[in-house]
Amino acid sequence: MSKFSIFLMMLIFCDVAAQDKPVIYEAYPAGQDNYVGKKIGLYQDIKNAATKLQLQPCDRKEIYTATVLVEPTGKIKFVKDVDSVYIRNNKCAYDFSKKLLPYLNGWIPAKVNNQPVPALTTFEVHPFIIHHSKEDVSQNLYKEPQFSKGINEFRMLMGDTFMRLIKNNKDARMVMTFVVNEDGTMEDIAFNGSFDEKVLAAAKYETEKLNRKKMWKPATFNGIPIRHRFNMPIRQEFSFELERSNLEEQSPHYKQGKSF
């Protein structure tokens, strides 16, 4: 048999082997549920398992987002996180999550073309919240953090802050992230986006000044203060009116606020 024939057979074999290997979808198709009873059903089973196993709560800051592979049969496989730092910082929640898995039996396989397929899905495990959950999780009461003058007022304050700081008339976008902790204090304040670094630094300074006024009430879970993370988009759009005004001011014919 020639070397070419052997090479061709190897290619055919590899191609067939690749075809036999099932495609694993990185997420469920839009609109499909991953668990019987949806989110309430999943967290009811989590609460039941934690109670049965008498699992103790972790530090309230520890949260672990578990990833599992849901097979076409509905059985699952735990997908180990490659982020060792994340696991180390949330070791208690990580171990808590793994102990729950054998008791979570309501997984629904993803479907493509009406056929069950293997797919990855995630769910968040917050042991402190699970411990303080009611036995019937549908009766849990969660209240978001409250800004003293309302969340819309806070958005307006941040928008006004950026308008004062921004010198360029252009399209720009960013996301402000922060945590309102159990004491009602903002922390982990960060700005990411296309604004100038000096603007972002100045905005953070202004936000920290506002933070010292203690204008937040913390989120609560069944009456217990808890941390809550915000992701707040901020956008500036190019203004044709402002651009025209700027050009008029720069014109040698511009006098006393009027153009000729």
WODASUL-V525939 format. One record per pair of residues at least 24 apart in sequence whose ideal C-beta (glycine too) atoms are under 10 Angstrom apart, sorted by the first residue. I is the first residue (numbers start at 1). GAP is how many residues later the second one is. Records with the same first field share a line. If there is no record, write none. Layout:
BEGIN
I: GAP / GAP
END
This chain:
BEGIN
22: 49 / 50 / 95 / 96
23: 89 / 94 / 95 / 96
24: 45 / 47 / 93 / 94 / 95 / 96
25: 44 / 45 / 85 / 87 / 92 / 93 / 94 / 95 / 96
26: 93 / 94 / 95
27: 83 / 92 / 93 / 94 / 95
28: 42 / 80 / 81 / 82 / 83 / 84 / 89 / 91 / 92 / 93
29: 81 / 82 / 83 / 88 / 90
32: 76 / 77 / 78 / 79 / 80 / 87 / 89
33: 73 / 74 / 75 / 77 / 88
34: 34 / 36 / 42 / 72 / 73 / 74 / 75 / 76 / 85 / 86 / 87 / 88 / 89
35: 35 / 69 / 70 / 71 / 72 / 73 / 86 / 88
36: 38 / 69 / 70 / 71 / 72
37: 69 / 71 / 101
38: 68 / 70
39: 84 / 98
40: 96 / 97 / 98 / 100
41: 63 / 65 / 67 / 96 / 97
42: 62 / 64 / 65 / 81 / 95
43: 80 / 81 / 82 / 83 / 86 / 87 / 90 / 94 / 95 / 97
44: 62 / 89 / 91 / 92 / 93 / 94
45: 55 / 58 / 59 / 60 / 61 / 92
46: 50 / 51 / 54 / 57 / 58 / 77 / 78 / 79 / 80 / 81 / 84 / 87 / 91
47: 53 / 82 / 83 / 84 / 86 / 87 / 88 / 89 / 90 / 93
48: 52 / 55 / 56 / 87 / 89
49: 50 / 51 / 52 / 53 / 54 / 55 / 56 / 81
50: 46 / 49 / 50 / 53 / 75 / 77 / 80 / 81 / 83
51: 79 / 80 / 82 / 84
52: 51
53: 43 / 46 / 47 / 49 / 50
55: 37 / 40 / 41 / 44 / 45 / 72 / 75 / 76
56: 36 / 40 / 71 / 75
57: 35 / 36 / 39 / 69 / 70 / 71 / 72 / 73 / 74 / 75
58: 32 / 33 / 34 / 35 / 36 / 37 / 38 / 67 / 68 / 69 / 70 / 72 / 73
59: 31 / 33 / 34 / 68 / 69
60: 66 / 67 / 68 / 69 / 71 / 72 / 121 / 122 / 161 / 164 / 165 / 166 / 167
61: 28 / 29 / 32 / 65 / 67 / 118 / 120 / 121 / 165 / 166
62: 27 / 28 / 29 / 30 / 31 / 32 / 34 / 63 / 64 / 65 / 66
63: 26 / 27 / 30 / 34 / 61 / 62 / 63 / 64 / 65 / 66 / 164 / 166
64: 25 / 26 / 27 / 28 / 29 / 30 / 31 / 32 / 33 / 34 / 59 / 60 / 61 / 62 / 63
65: 25 / 28 / 29 / 32 / 57 / 58 / 59 / 60 / 61
66: 27 / 28 / 30 / 31 / 32 / 34 / 35 / 38 / 55 / 56 / 57 / 58 / 59
67: 30 / 53 / 54 / 55 / 56
68: 29 / 33 / 36 / 39 / 51 / 52 / 53 / 54 / 55
69: 49 / 50 / 51 / 52
70: 37 / 38 / 39 / 40 / 46 / 47 / 48 / 49 / 50 / 51
71: 36 / 38 / 45 / 46 / 47 / 48
72: 37 / 38 / 39 / 43 / 44 / 45 / 46 / 47
73: 34 / 36 / 43 / 45
74: 31 / 32 / 33 / 34 / 35 / 42
75: 30 / 32 / 34
76: 25 / 26 / 28 / 29 / 31 / 33 / 45
77: 24 / 41 / 43
79: 41 / 42 / 43
90: 35 / 36 / 37
92: 35 / 36
93: 31 / 32 / 33 / 34 / 35 / 37
94: 31
95: 32
96: 29 / 30 / 31 / 34 / 35
97: 26 / 27 / 28 / 30
98: 27
99: 26
100: 25 / 27 / 30
126: 95 / 100 / 101
128: 93 / 96 / 98 / 99
129: 92 / 93 / 95 / 97
132: 89 / 90 / 91 / 92 / 94
133: 88 / 89
134: 88
139: 83
140: 81 / 82
141: 79 / 80 / 81 / 82
142: 77 / 78 / 79 / 80 / 84 / 86
143: 74 / 75 / 76 / 77 / 78 / 79 / 80 / 82 / 83 / 85
144: 36 / 73 / 74 / 75 / 76 / 84 / 86
145: 34 / 35 / 36 / 39 / 41 / 71 / 72 / 73 / 74 / 75 / 80 / 81 / 82 / 83 / 84 / 85
146: 34 / 38 / 69 / 70 / 71 / 72 / 73 / 74
147: 33 / 37 / 68 / 69 / 70
148: 36 / 65 / 66 / 67 / 68 / 69
149: 66
151: 79 / 81
153: 62
154: 56 / 61 / 62 / 76 / 78
155: 77 / 78 / 79
157: 49 / 50 / 53 / 58
158: 33 / 45 / 48 / 49 / 52 / 74 / 76
159: 75 / 76 / 77
160: 46
161: 38 / 41 / 42 / 44 / 45 / 46 / 48 / 49 / 73
162: 29 / 33 / 37 / 38 / 40 / 41 / 44 / 72 / 73 / 74
163: 73
164: 35 / 38 / 39 / 42
165: 30 / 31 / 33 / 34 / 35 / 36 / 37 / 38 / 40 / 41
166: 29 / 30 / 33 / 36 / 37 / 70
167: 29 / 31 / 32
168: 27 / 28 / 31 / 68 / 70
169: 67 / 68 / 69 / 70 / 71 / 72 / 73 / 74 / 76 / 77
170: 24 / 25 / 66 / 67 / 68 / 69 / 73
171: 64 / 65 / 66 / 67
172: 24 / 27 / 62 / 63 / 64 / 65 / 66
173: 60 / 61 / 62 / 63 / 64
174: 25 / 26 / 29 / 58 / 59 / 60 / 61 / 62
175: 55 / 56 / 57 / 58 / 59 / 60
176: 24 / 27 / 28 / 31 / 54 / 55 / 56 / 57 / 58
177: 52 / 53 / 54 / 55
178: 26 / 29 / 33 / 38 / 50 / 51 / 52 / 53 / 54
179: 48 / 49 / 50 / 51
180: 31 / 36 / 37 / 38 / 39 / 45 / 46 / 47 / 48 / 49 / 50
181: 35 / 37 / 38 / 44 / 45 / 46 / 47
182: 36 / 37 / 38 / 42 / 43 / 44 / 45 / 46
183: 31 / 33 / 34 / 35 / 42 / 44
184: 27 / 30 / 31 / 32 / 33 / 34 / 35 / 41
185: 26 / 27 / 29 / 31 / 33
186: 24 / 25 / 26 / 28 / 29 / 30 / 44
187: 24 / 40
188: 39 / 41
189: 41
191: 41 / 43
193: 40 / 41 / 42 / 43
194: 41 / 42
195: 39 / 41
199: 37
203: 31
END
